[in-house]
Amino acid sequence: MTADSEPKSLSEIAKAIGLNMSDVAILSGLDESTVFRMWENTGWLDRISGRSLQSLMSSVPGIAEYSMAHSLLRRRNTLVTDLHAEGLSVDLRALEGSTVAQQHLLNALEAALHIVRGDANQKVSSYLARFWGREQDRALEALYSTEPGHGLLSDQHKLFESSIELAPLLNRKTYSFHSILALNILTHQVSKVTGTQDAGLAFEVPGRQTAFMMRGVVMGSLISSNDLDLAERYRQELDRTPIYAALEEWSFPTYTRDGRISSDFTLPSSLLLRNTAREVLREITSYNDAYVYYLVSTYIPLALQRDPSFGLRVAELITVLEQRAADCQDKRVRDACNKLVKQLKGMA
């Protein structure tokens, strides 16, 4: 945050660009008496109505920027104080230096507060479920990260412990779309950092909740551990259990907003995977061999059944796979990439 986000009176902002009270009233269309009441008050932003604020934002340079910065700073300060009371210290330099939108990062800090406070299951489930998406995931990744300069917290141990304690409470038998989504998100973030596979791949009841939790654990573990055998076991599990495959196919398009997030975990029969293709192409070039093996052996074949054009980017997919195969040290990954390339060229 900059000095521009510190509390300022309306007069300070206006005088900085050479406007007086009468100028602001005329330009904004507000009564001069309305402007007068806010003129020297540093808390004017809390008192102004929405319509009046819109009038000022659209007519006085600097008002919109100040309103945004001040609102973010106020929420940030509240969260920093509340988290500190729970034993969590926020790394402000990492927060300010992140390329993720500040709103997403503050939402992630809010999620941390719910988790460590042990808020009611319904409340924390509803909140965490809103982090299903690429940018939201990046924010949670920064929250759980142990990398200095990237992680939002100076010490993540209490967050990890609270998350692990919370997971069984979310994993209840009663069906809840939000709890299923929240459990997946939670286990994914923890396993991404720790590499643990507490949920394993052997479950007694192959239901939606079990399947989705398994996916969250596996994806996080693949990213952190580069375990090729885990990627292969996951593929085999999907071959044996249709509901696992259905949830795998649902996950990417809803995560990237190609498809609508639906509580019945279904997708339209016809779907252009434009955003999904962009994300998968990025991941092929960014992630480790085990995760690439998962993509080429498990997800991309499912995606091609839904959208043979792969978001109109099949040609680019072929090129990226050929380049990645050339760099792979593991023969299984090279063979899987080359097999998929051959299939794609046959489709063309």
Secondary structure, DSSP 8 states (H G I E B T S, - for coil): --GGGS---HHHHHHTTT--HHHHHHHHT--HHHHHHHHT-TTHHHHS-HHHHHHHHTTSTTHHHHHHHHHHHHHHHHHHHHHHHTT--B-HHHHHH-SS-HHHHHHHHHHHHHHHHT--HHHHHHHHGGG-SHHHHHHHHHHH--STTT-SBS--HHHHHHHHHHHHHHS-SS--HHHHHHHHHHHHHHHHHH---TT-S--SS--HHHHHHHHHHHHHHHHHH--HHHHHHHHHHHHH-HHHHHHHHHHHHHHTTSS---TT----SS---HHHHHHHHHHHHHS-HHHHHHIIIIIHHHHHHH-TTTTTTHHHHHHHHHHHHHH--SHHHHHHHHHHHHHHHHH-
